[in-house]
Every structure is written in structure tokens, then in C-alpha cells.
Amino acid sequence: LIMKPSSFESSRYSNFKLMLPYEAQNSGYIYFNSEDILRRRIKNRYGLLS
């Protein structure tokens, strides 16, 4: 079941998405590390794209 979020819900969701990296950094969450590992993996697979 796919429900279209209301404008209020979508704005709250975007705010959450914006706050997530900040919260993750404060709590020392592995969000940034996994993000970095993913980027490195992609770079290694496709070669260094500068």
C-alpha cells in the first residue's frame, strides 16, 4: 500500500532526513563510515572518477 504523504508529513520527513547526519554524528553512529565505505567501493569498482 503506497500512500502519498501530505505536505506536512513530507516536510517533516525532509527535516528528518536533514537532521539524520547531524544526529548520527553526535551519537557516533556508523552512518558516515558506511557512507564512506560505499563510496570507496563504488570508486574501486568503476575506477577513480575525478
C-alpha positions as CSV (number, residue, x, y, z in Angstrom):
1,L,0.0,0.0,0.0
2,I,1.5,3.3,-1.2
3,M,0.2,6.4,0.5
4,K,1.1,9.9,-0.7
5,P,2.4,11.9,2.3
6,S,0.7,15.2,3.0
7,S,2.8,18.3,2.5
8,F,3.2,18.5,6.3
9,E,4.4,14.9,6.5
10,S,6.8,15.3,3.6
11,S,8.3,18.5,5.0
12,R,8.7,16.7,8.4
13,Y,10.3,13.8,6.6
14,S,12.7,16.1,4.7
15,N,13.6,17.8,8.0
16,F,14.3,14.4,9.5
17,K,16.5,13.5,6.6
18,L,18.4,16.7,7.0
19,M,18.8,16.1,10.8
20,L,19.8,12.5,10.5
21,P,23.5,13.1,9.6
22,Y,23.8,15.6,12.4
23,E,22.2,13.3,15.0
24,A,24.3,10.4,13.7
25,Q,27.5,12.5,14.1
26,N,26.6,13.4,17.6
27,S,25.9,9.8,18.6
28,G,29.0,8.5,16.8
29,Y,26.8,6.4,14.6
30,I,28.3,4.4,11.7
31,Y,26.2,6.4,9.2
32,F,29.2,8.3,7.9
33,N,31.6,5.4,7.9
34,S,29.2,3.1,6.0
35,E,28.6,6.0,3.5
36,D,32.3,6.4,3.0
37,I,32.8,2.7,2.6
38,L,30.1,2.6,-0.1
39,R,31.7,5.5,-2.0
40,R,35.1,3.8,-1.8
41,R,33.6,0.5,-3.0
42,I,32.0,2.3,-6.0
43,K,35.3,4.1,-6.8
44,N,37.2,0.8,-6.7
45,R,34.7,-0.9,-8.9
46,Y,34.5,1.8,-11.6
47,G,37.9,3.2,-11.2
48,L,38.7,6.6,-9.8
49,L,36.2,9.1,-11.2
50,S,37.7,12.6,-10.6
